[in-house]
Amino acid sequence: MSKKTKYIFVTGGVVSSLGKGISASSIGLLLKKRGMKVASIKSDPYLNVDPGTMNPFQHGEVYVTDDGSETDLDLGHYERFLDQSLGKDHNVTTGQIYNTVITRERRGDYLGATVQVIPHITEEIKNRIKRFERSDEPPDVTIVEIGGTVGDIESLPFLEAIRQMGQEEGPQGAMFVHVTLVPYIRSAGEYKTKPTQHSVSELRAIGIQPNVLICRSAKPLSDSLRQKISLFCSVPPSNVISAEDAATIYAVPLGFHAQELDDIICTHFGWELDPPDLTEWETMVEKITNPQKRIKIGICGKYVNLKDAYKSIIEAFVHAGVYSGAEVDLVWVSSEDIKHYGAEKFLHDIDGLLIPGGFGERGVEGKIESIRYVREKNIPFFGICLGMQCAVIEFARNECDLPDAHSYEFYRELKHPVIHLMADQEGVTELGGTMRLGAYPCRLAPGTKSMEAYGEENISERHRHRYELNNAYRQKLTEKGLMIAGVSPDEHLVEIVEVPEHRWFVGVQFHPELKSRPTRPHPLFREFVKAAVEYNQERTGEKAAQDVAAGLSKSSG
């Protein structure tokens, strides 16, 4: 087999949010299961250098890698499906490309030439895509997802770049996969292929002929529809892949494999590979689709109207649910609603509460109130980043008699700033890429729930924050019962806090959701869900007993 890297380019048409990232991840999983070394790249056509400064309402979650890069949420899908850690070279943006080209122009690297989109911008895009090919251990295949939708003006340089690469690499060096939509028109009672035809026509006008079409639809496509799409789009019928709505995203690669998509790719590149062993993946999907139990976990935040802002958290709960054989029903609660209407109204029947990370003062008081509620009710609690900081504030106020306790992030004039700016953040004015980012080591304290979960003393987790627990308040907090369960190796930074007498109350400064995998749930999510299942059984058992007692009392009366 040739060691030269092959390329699979994944584009999208008709509308956004069709699942290009899931499609690219699923293809990568199937090829990895067949023994291939796979690299994944997400190209984003926005002018931001990275999504780090973007509002989650516009862009969704910022996914942080081990090397401290703030990247697109699709890198989370790549990591979860491929079970491998990625880095800054796996996310390319228009902002990065133009920043590099303009910097070179200012230095005079182009020797006075007129700098243009073609060839200078497209050459830099191709240079980024081919970066892994030049490494000491090049991948067998690089899967490149092109963000946006065919027809978007901002994605044209990327499409032109991959068109050139298709020509340069030749038919057996590159492959084009186009994800499109086949909508169902209810009034007509039929599926329509015209949007797909137009999308492919626009792609061909650019100079790209797709080799495979992945057709998103509500239900499986009939053979006649696939034949029609094949005819009008010049793609073999076998290469028109039906991608109907699935019960879980983790079922998508199984659907692709059933339609022999991985065989089609292998044939295209001339690979002779053993079939994939998907047994473990199939077992995981079976457990997701057929859970034995069901629990309710409340998520209290301020971005609850856009679930993509918490994408990795959602997936981490799926993974942990598989371990406990439970479906985790997420109850989204606005922290502002908690502030206005109280915690009891929204949290009275949950089995656990998670407070996720975030920035800004809006909604913080609602988060603090919700934490007080579950701490006093002995309901399992998990705080992440700002969630941990809110837990510290709540404990300081209600257990340490510091009613004015708050975070220096929100108020500069504070009597008790139990959360304060990190020392190395003093004087930082630029927002992008300046936080404590990426993987850092942490040492766990023996006898803690965290140590029990991880099963080892030294761990590494990914961070994204500027503020931390103020060390001036460590002694007062611990004297009143808050346990410091994890610290940095130099013991200067508090990474984990716990309330020992609580059934499960853990707050972490890092983002554990970023390292959870479908077949290897993160230890803290695993144990949190396990505690919630146990609490649910206890709670529902008590309710059943109360119902029986009430029934007996009523009958005797």
Secondary structure, 3 states (H helix, E strand, C coil): CCCCCEEEEEEECCCCCCCHHHHHHHHHHHHHHCCCCEEEEEEECCCCCCHHHCCHHHHCCCEECCCCCEECCHHHHHHHHHCCCCCHHHEEEHHHHHHHHHHHHHHCCCCCCCCCHHHHHHHHHHHHHCHHHHCCCCCCEEEEEECCCCCCHHHHHHHHHHHHHHHHHCCCCEEEEEEEECCEECCCCEECCHHHHHHHHHHHHHCCCCCEEEEEECCCCCHHHHHHHHHHHCCCHHHEEEEECCCCHHHHHHHHHHCCHHHHHHHHHCCCCCCCCCHHHHHHHHHHHCCCEEEEEEEEECCCCCHHHHHHHHHHHHHHHHHHCEEEEEEEEEHHHHHHHCCHHHHCCCCEEEECCCCCCCCHHHHHHHHHHHHHHCCCEEEECHHHHHHHHHHHHHHCCCCCEEECCCCCCCCEEEEEECHHHCCCCCCCCCCEEEEEEEEECCCCHHHHHHCCCEEEEEEEECEEECHHHHHHHHHCCCEEEEECCCCCCEEEEECCCCCCEEEECCCHHHHCECCECCHHHHHHHHHHHHHHHHHHHHHHHHHHHHHHHHHHC
